[in-house]
Amino acid sequence: MKLGSINRKIIVAFLLAFAIITSITTPINGGDFDVYLDAAKKLSNQSNIYTPPFIKGLQYYYSTFFAWVLIPFHNYVILTEILWSLLSFALLYRTFKLVTGYFETEILSKKEYNFWVFLITFFSFQFILYNVAMIQITFFLLWAIFESLNQISKGKFILGGSILGLAINIKLMPILLLPYLFYRGYLKALSVTILTIVLLLFIPAISLGWDFNAFLLSEWWTIINPSNKEHLFETEIGTHSIVAMLPVYLTQTIGEMDYQRNILNLNSHVVEIIINITRIFLLTISLFFFKSLPFRKEENSLKSLWEISYFVLLIPLLLPHQQKYAFILAVPMITYLLYFFILTYKHRKTIGYKIALYTFMVCLLFFSPIYGSDIIGAFLFKYTQHFRFLSFATILLIPISIFCSPKKLRQINQEKASR
């Protein structure tokens, strides 16, 4: 047996053991899934799942359908959370295979490929641990995005649209993929996605009754309405996104640390306008990634991954209430950029290239396991969150990814081949 084969089996065995042990031990301390199951318990008693009391004092923000589906499991909290954690690891692995399937890995040497996979794992690790510890559903959302687009690209628009519609209904975050489907002309898949979202809103009425289900939908809209003030200004430590970043620099806010953050002192209405303009601007930047007229399918798989990753990257930036665990959604773009720089770092020495590379390396500090209170210390970690460093690092990935386009990668590879 070859040494490489043995090493691979050891790594697989270690990862499986890690997934199983973590899935068994994490539910003991509980996590966000406690909130979901508590909502299911309340729903089984015909109680309002969107008003207090809440377990651990945490508001339930997800759909009625999600709580309704979980009703049979609410009496088996530990077992359900163990099974969910195991499923999450399986979905994470499937997502890794889907994302890396967009790349021409055969042009990487074995050493380069192993280094690439190691870096992907390294810069995902803190977010994986955080999601596992919180027993979150972000792995499911990430899988749903790439699985749905994989099925849609194969012409299975009913299956793909249904998966994406399910994910959006449960947690609205993947809704930013709808503009992508529209622009790329996947209109059948878009229709199925919207239809699925709507159907899942009303399916719980089968057992809850039409009036109570309608009441819950109204209550859900009340707490997720984007015009709510709490969705426009997030000043506490632990939240990230432009909703958490821009207000603390544009107007005076009260934070958990005494250090002043605001550069300007605009009134709240002006800040709200700036936030919404920024959202529109970041969505408009997607045209730099499409680089084609609407309703044309992209044939190049690497370019597809590049543009899809941009929309996924926007999710934790544009939507409110984004915690650290949501930034695993930046990993697909980081995966692309790592691939780009591994293939080009020996062959491109322009000033622009060096700026992009060094800026990327600085950004990666905030995606690495180093960025945690156990390593950099509680004060420094809290300080960087106070000033929203993770949000800045994520935003900087946008100009870097525009510079590191698939077209530029092809040009560099052509230059290499001509030498």
Order of alpha helices (4+ residues) and beta strands (2+ residues): alpha-alpha-alpha-alpha-alpha-alpha-alpha-alpha-alpha-alpha-alpha-alpha-alpha-alpha-alpha-alpha-alpha-alpha-alpha-alpha-alpha
